[in-house]
Amino acid sequence: MKTNATYFVNDRERPLRYGEINLINPKRQRLRGEEMKEGVEAIPVFCGFCGTDFALMKMGANGELDNKFPTGETRLINGHEGVVWYPAENRFAIVLIRGGDSFDPTRFTEDEDYFEYGCDRADGLFADRNYFNPDMLLHLPAEYEGMTKLPVSLAKRLVFSDPYACAIFQHERMCDIGAAQNFRVVMAREKCTPDKAMEIAVEETFKNTVIYGLGTTGLFIGDQIRRNHPEANILFVARSGEESTKVQFARKHIRADYLCASGLDDKAAAEKIKAHFGASATMFVGTSGAAVEHRVAFEHGALGCNGIYDSFSLGPQVTFDTMPFGFKNQVIFSSINFTQKHMEEAIAILANSHFDELVELIDKDTFIADPMDAYNNHIYSKAAPLKTAVIWNAKYMDGEKE
């Protein structure tokens, strides 16, 4: 079957293209041990743009996409965030992005394999139609079942299902590590049982939380911490001005404080963080994508003894002086993943959230007329909104404007 889509190829001049291509429908399995199934047809309705798309375009320009293409193909339909219409069941669905020959494809091991719709060896959402494993078309919350038109505001919220699921996973890991890291200290201090000490240690993990960076991942992690730990002190640190939409959103909906680091050197930023809490941070989450994060946390002491550093940035290296790091008994972890359970929880949370306020639309005709120009000069430009999305099939939308 043929369809129109945007897709990546290895080409220095035009790594991202729009046009007619042949669809493929290989059998795939959701998890190891499950039946291999051909995909069922679904119609992408609303699609969001992710930084991964931009990275893949750059890889295509450098001729580095061979391992990303579906088997036997020399192109990859991109897109892994959005909502599709599943005609066979007359419902909207969120595509569970990753599956494969693994017991848990978001935490696969060396002897396991995976695929990822729109990213790794499986075509994604930026197409008029495509095939997806039927076990990987997740339901919307029950109150939205039976809809045949998708409200734009709901679509904008649900476009974050993939990254918000990552934030749920991050919070889960923070709790696991926080309990294991500090329960013995709490048990000695409180003279309590190990179970009670773990409960206290988890809450104390988030007592003074720094989130360095104010993109969607940082906001989602902050939202998860606030939902689960109402007493946590959360401080976002970034370069945005106080008047920015992101800062206002963080203050209003996450009930977090904000430190503008613009004009501050690393040492000054660390000192202001410590002054804000009246102590060092117990949790330091790096989401800015800049190397400044680890310098503020470790070199200048913003992260305190027994503290946890969650490296959620893609790109920067994390370094530390082993002597103070060891004596301070700190932990560094990094894991950018989620499971189906996390995505289903994300869908339920997002449906009743305010995150649609962070999404702006690009006109589809404008986008497909010159996708590369749209990526370079609009979607990923310095003036770009926090999140850009596109109505891919207006037939299934409840109006193109809210």
Buried (B, 14 or more C-beta within 10 A) or exposed (E): EEBEBBBBBBEEEEBBBBEEBEBBBBEBBBBBEEEEBEBBBBBBBBBBBBBBBBBBBEBBBEEEBEEBBBEEBEBBBBBBBBBBBBEEBEBBBBBBBBBBBBEBBBBBEEEBEBBBBBBBBBBBBBBBBBBBBBBBBBBBBEEBEEBEEBBBBBBBBBBBBBBBBBBBBBBBBBBBBBBEBBBEBBBEEEEBEEEBBBBBBBBBBBBBBBBBBBBBBBBBBBBBBBEBBEEBBBBBBBBBEEEBEBBBBBBEBBEBBBBBBEEBEBBEBBBBBBEBBEEBBBBBBBBBBBBBBBBBBBBBBBBBEBBBBBBBBEEBEBEBEEEEBEEBEBBBBBBBBBBBEBBBBBBBBBBEBBBBBBBEBBEBEEBBEBBBEBBBEBBBEEEBBBBBBBBBBEEBBBEEEE
